[in-house]
Amino acid sequence: MLSDAALAPALLTAAAGMVAGALGAMLGIGGGAFLVPVLVQGLGVPMPQAVAVSLATVIATSNAVSASPSGHETINLRFGFLLELATVVGGLLGSLTAVFVPVRALMIAFSAVMTTMSVLTFLRRDHRNNLPASADLGPWGARFLDDATGETVAYRVTRLPLAVGTSFVAGNLATLLGIGGAVVKVPILNGWCGLPLRVASSTSAFMVGVTATSGALVYFGRGLLLPALAASAVIGVRAGSAFGLRFGQRQAPRRLKTLLAAVLLVVAAAMVWRLP
């Protein structure tokens, strides 16, 4: 049973986890982009421990999205497994080097990545990748039923080397910063690699669970995972994910992209507000 001194941080972490889970399920960003600043700036948790807790919640969000009916419809498993090979290599490299990188450098890198992805997402908010249902899909494309319009959407993957390279960088950043890597993958896959936003989000959410698992094992082995905060965050994430999945299915892609851009920018500002 938690003491009174530990109860307040656990409740705040659970509440932050709910928001992180909702945003992660809606936007495919894993939730760590929101949770890490709350732990570091709000609770004073050291960056490595905050990243370890965040990775645990990323796994929970990924499981929730992958198990949902909408996830089954939009996740491109073949393409996801291809990109995950590069992501895991980057993730393992990041987890092995994270303890040697200064905390201030990690926080600055976190904010820079968030700001860049926010700008790119906002500038491409009207970009659509939907093709006619009868279009040639190529080796990695697919079709899915869009719940918002009731129409069958087809898409074709483009710029495959860019997608693979982005996945390697995303995996490295995921375990260095605890952000799941999808904040890098989703804008690039949607803006330049031909994937509709729903497909990019759900496929990335599926992949970040695998990436986060590889990194979380290293953090756990080094004793950096805080069990009480991790449990509280995961409980909140599961509750928030259920809401985020239902809400996100009814929103237009442009609105979701605008929300994603705003969330990333706020997170970046929160992290640099109190640099050590």
C-alpha positions as CSV (number, residue, x, y, z in Angstrom):
1,M,0.0,0.0,0.0
2,L,1.3,3.5,-0.9
3,S,2.1,6.0,1.8
4,D,0.5,9.4,1.8
5,A,3.7,10.9,0.5
6,A,3.8,8.5,-2.4
7,L,0.0,8.6,-3.1
8,A,0.0,12.1,-4.6
9,P,2.7,11.4,-7.2
10,A,1.0,8.2,-8.1
11,L,-2.3,9.9,-8.7
12,L,-0.7,12.7,-10.7
13,T,1.1,10.1,-12.8
14,A,-2.1,8.1,-13.4
15,A,-3.9,11.3,-14.5
16,A,-1.0,12.2,-16.8
17,G,-1.1,8.6,-18.1
18,M,-4.8,9.0,-19.0
19,V,-4.0,12.1,-21.1
20,A,-0.9,10.3,-22.6
21,G,-3.0,7.2,-23.4
22,A,-5.8,9.2,-25.1
23,L,-3.3,11.2,-27.2
24,G,-1.3,8.2,-28.0
25,A,-4.3,6.1,-29.2
26,M,-5.7,9.0,-31.2
27,L,-2.4,10.1,-32.8
28,G,-0.2,7.0,-32.7
29,I,2.5,8.8,-30.8
30,G,2.8,6.4,-27.9
31,G,2.0,9.0,-25.1
32,G,5.6,9.3,-23.9
33,A,5.9,12.7,-25.6
34,F,3.4,14.0,-23.0
35,L,4.3,11.9,-20.0
36,V,8.1,12.5,-19.9
37,P,7.8,16.3,-19.3
38,V,5.2,15.7,-16.6
39,L,7.4,13.3,-14.7
40,V,10.6,15.5,-15.2
41,Q,9.1,19.0,-14.7
42,G,6.1,18.2,-12.5
43,L,7.4,15.5,-10.2
44,G,11.2,16.0,-10.4
45,V,11.8,12.5,-11.6
46,P,15.3,12.2,-13.1
47,M,15.3,11.9,-16.9
48,P,16.5,8.3,-17.2
49,Q,13.8,7.1,-14.7
50,A,11.2,9.1,-16.5
51,V,12.1,7.5,-19.8
52,A,11.9,4.1,-18.2
53,V,8.4,4.7,-16.9
54,S,7.4,6.2,-20.2
55,L,8.6,3.2,-22.1
56,A,6.3,1.0,-20.0
57,T,3.3,3.2,-20.9
58,V,4.2,3.1,-24.6
59,I,4.0,-0.7,-24.5
60,A,0.5,-0.4,-22.8
61,T,-0.7,2.1,-25.5
62,S,0.6,-0.1,-28.3
63,N,-1.2,-3.1,-26.9
64,A,-4.5,-1.2,-26.6
65,V,-4.3,0.1,-30.2
66,S,-3.2,-3.2,-31.7
67,A,-6.0,-5.1,-30.0
68,S,-8.8,-2.7,-31.1
69,P,-11.0,-3.4,-34.1
70,S,-9.9,-0.2,-35.8
71,G,-6.3,-1.3,-35.3
72,H,-6.9,-4.6,-37.0
73,E,-8.4,-2.7,-40.0
74,T,-5.7,-0.1,-40.5
75,I,-2.4,-1.6,-39.2
76,N,-0.2,-2.6,-42.2
77,L,1.5,-5.6,-40.6
78,R,3.9,-6.4,-43.5
79,F,5.2,-2.9,-43.8
80,G,5.3,-2.5,-40.0
81,F,7.5,-5.6,-39.6
82,L,9.9,-4.3,-42.3
83,L,10.3,-0.9,-40.6
84,E,10.5,-2.5,-37.2
85,L,13.8,-4.3,-38.1
86,A,15.4,-0.9,-38.5
87,T,13.6,0.5,-35.5
88,V,14.8,-2.2,-33.1
89,V,18.4,-1.7,-34.2
90,G,18.1,2.0,-33.5
91,G,16.4,1.3,-30.2
92,L,19.0,-1.0,-28.9
93,L,21.8,1.5,-29.8
94,G,19.9,4.2,-28.0
95,S,19.3,2.2,-24.9
96,L,23.0,1.3,-24.7
97,T,24.2,4.9,-25.0
98,A,21.5,6.7,-23.0
99,V,23.3,6.6,-19.7
100,F,26.3,8.3,-21.2
101,V,24.4,11.3,-22.6
102,P,24.1,14.3,-20.3
103,V,20.5,15.0,-19.1
104,R,20.5,18.6,-20.4
105,A,21.5,17.3,-23.9
106,L,18.6,14.8,-23.8
107,M,16.1,17.5,-22.8
108,I,17.3,19.8,-25.6
109,A,17.2,17.0,-28.1
110,F,13.7,16.1,-27.0
111,S,12.5,19.7,-27.5
112,A,14.2,20.0,-30.9
113,V,12.6,16.8,-32.2
114,M,9.1,17.8,-30.9
115,T,9.3,21.3,-32.5
116,T,10.5,20.0,-35.8
117,M,7.8,17.4,-36.0
118,S,5.2,19.9,-35.0
119,V,6.1,22.3,-37.8
120,L,6.2,19.5,-40.4
121,T,2.9,18.1,-39.3
122,F,1.1,21.5,-39.4
123,L,2.5,22.4,-42.8
124,R,1.3,19.1,-44.2
125,R,-2.1,19.0,-42.5
126,D,-4.1,19.1,-45.7
127,H,-2.0,16.5,-47.5
128,R,-4.0,13.3,-48.3
129,N,-2.7,10.0,-49.5
130,N,-6.0,8.4,-50.4
131,L,-6.1,6.6,-53.8
132,P,-9.1,5.1,-55.7
133,A,-10.0,1.7,-54.4
134,S,-9.0,0.1,-57.7
135,A,-5.5,1.7,-57.8
136,D,-2.2,-0.2,-58.0
137,L,-1.0,-0.7,-54.4
138,G,2.5,-1.8,-55.1
139,P,4.3,-4.4,-52.9
140,W,3.6,-2.6,-49.6
141,G,0.2,-0.8,-50.0
142,A,-3.2,-1.9,-48.8
143,R,-6.9,-1.0,-48.5
144,F,-9.0,-0.3,-45.4
145,L,-12.5,0.9,-44.6
146,D,-12.5,4.5,-43.3
147,D,-14.9,4.6,-40.4
148,A,-15.4,8.4,-40.7
149,T,-16.6,8.3,-44.3
150,G,-17.7,4.7,-44.8
151,E,-15.5,4.5,-47.9
152,T,-12.8,2.0,-48.9
153,V,-9.4,3.8,-49.0
154,A,-6.4,2.5,-50.9
155,Y,-2.8,3.7,-50.6
156,R,0.7,3.0,-52.0
157,V,3.9,3.2,-50.0
158,T,6.5,5.6,-51.6
159,R,10.1,6.6,-50.7
160,L,10.8,3.3,-49.0
161,P,14.5,4.2,-48.1
162,L,13.2,7.3,-46.3
163,A,10.8,5.2,-44.3
164,V,13.5,2.7,-43.3
165,G,16.0,5.5,-42.4
166,T,13.3,7.3,-40.4
167,S,12.5,4.2,-38.5
168,F,16.2,3.7,-37.5
169,V,16.4,7.3,-36.2
170,A,13.0,6.9,-34.5
171,G,14.1,3.8,-32.7
172,N,17.2,5.5,-31.4
173,L,15.3,8.6,-30.2
174,A,12.6,6.3,-28.7
175,T,14.9,4.7,-26.1
176,L,17.1,7.8,-25.6
177,L,14.1,10.1,-24.9
178,G,11.2,7.7,-24.0
179,I,8.9,9.1,-26.7
180,G,8.2,5.8,-28.5
181,G,9.6,7.1,-31.8
182,A,6.2,7.5,-33.4
183,V,6.4,11.3,-33.1
184,V,9.1,11.0,-35.8
185,K,7.5,8.2,-37.8
186,V,3.9,9.4,-38.1
187,P,4.6,12.8,-39.7
188,I,7.2,11.3,-42.1
189,L,5.2,8.3,-43.1
190,N,2.1,10.4,-43.7
191,G,3.7,13.4,-45.2
192,W,6.3,11.8,-47.5
193,C,5.8,8.0,-47.7
194,G,2.2,7.7,-48.9
195,L,0.4,6.4,-45.8
196,P,-2.9,7.9,-44.8
197,L,-2.8,9.4,-41.2
198,R,-4.9,6.6,-39.7
199,V,-2.6,3.9,-41.2
200,A,0.5,5.8,-40.2
201,S,-0.8,6.2,-36.6
202,S,-2.0,2.7,-36.0
203,T,1.0,1.0,-37.7
204,S,3.4,3.2,-35.7
205,A,1.5,2.5,-32.5
206,F,1.9,-1.2,-33.2
207,M,5.7,-0.8,-33.9
208,V,6.5,1.4,-30.9
209,G,5.4,-1.4,-28.6
210,V,8.1,-3.7,-29.9
211,T,10.7,-0.8,-29.9
212,A,9.8,0.2,-26.3
213,T,10.1,-3.4,-25.1
214,S,13.6,-3.7,-26.4
215,G,14.6,-0.5,-24.6
216,A,12.6,-1.1,-21.5
217,L,14.4,-4.4,-20.8
218,V,17.7,-2.5,-20.7
219,Y,16.4,0.2,-18.4
220,F,14.8,-2.5,-16.1
221,G,18.1,-4.4,-16.0
222,R,19.9,-1.3,-14.8
223,G,17.4,-0.7,-12.0
224,L,16.0,2.5,-13.5
225,L,12.3,1.6,-13.6
226,L,10.2,3.0,-10.7
227,P,7.5,0.3,-10.1
228,A,4.9,2.5,-8.3
229,L,5.0,5.2,-10.9
230,A,5.1,2.8,-13.8
231,A,2.1,0.9,-12.5
232,S,0.1,4.2,-12.0
233,A,1.0,5.4,-15.4
234,V,0.0,2.2,-17.1
235,I,-3.4,2.1,-15.4
236,G,-4.0,5.7,-16.6
237,V,-2.8,4.9,-20.1
238,R,-5.2,2.0,-20.5
239,A,-8.2,4.1,-19.4
240,G,-7.1,7.0,-21.7
241,S,-6.5,4.7,-24.7
242,A,-10.1,3.4,-24.6
243,F,-11.4,7.0,-24.9
244,G,-8.8,8.1,-27.5
245,L,-9.6,5.2,-29.8
246,R,-13.3,5.9,-29.8
247,F,-12.9,9.7,-30.2
248,G,-10.2,9.5,-32.9
249,Q,-12.2,7.3,-35.2
250,R,-14.8,10.1,-35.6
251,Q,-12.4,12.9,-36.4
252,A,-11.3,14.2,-39.8
253,P,-7.5,13.7,-40.6
254,R,-7.0,17.5,-40.8
255,R,-8.3,18.0,-37.3
256,L,-6.1,15.2,-35.9
257,K,-3.0,16.6,-37.6
258,T,-3.6,20.0,-36.2
259,L,-4.1,18.5,-32.7
260,L,-0.9,16.5,-33.2
261,A,1.1,19.6,-34.2
262,A,-0.3,21.6,-31.2
263,V,0.5,18.8,-28.7
264,L,4.1,18.4,-29.9
265,L,4.7,22.2,-29.7
266,V,3.3,22.4,-26.2
267,V,5.4,19.5,-25.1
268,A,8.5,21.0,-26.5
269,A,7.9,24.3,-24.7
270,A,7.2,22.5,-21.4
271,M,10.5,20.6,-21.6
272,V,12.7,23.7,-22.2
273,W,10.9,25.8,-19.6
274,R,13.1,24.6,-16.8
275,L,16.3,23.2,-18.3
276,P,18.8,22.3,-15.6
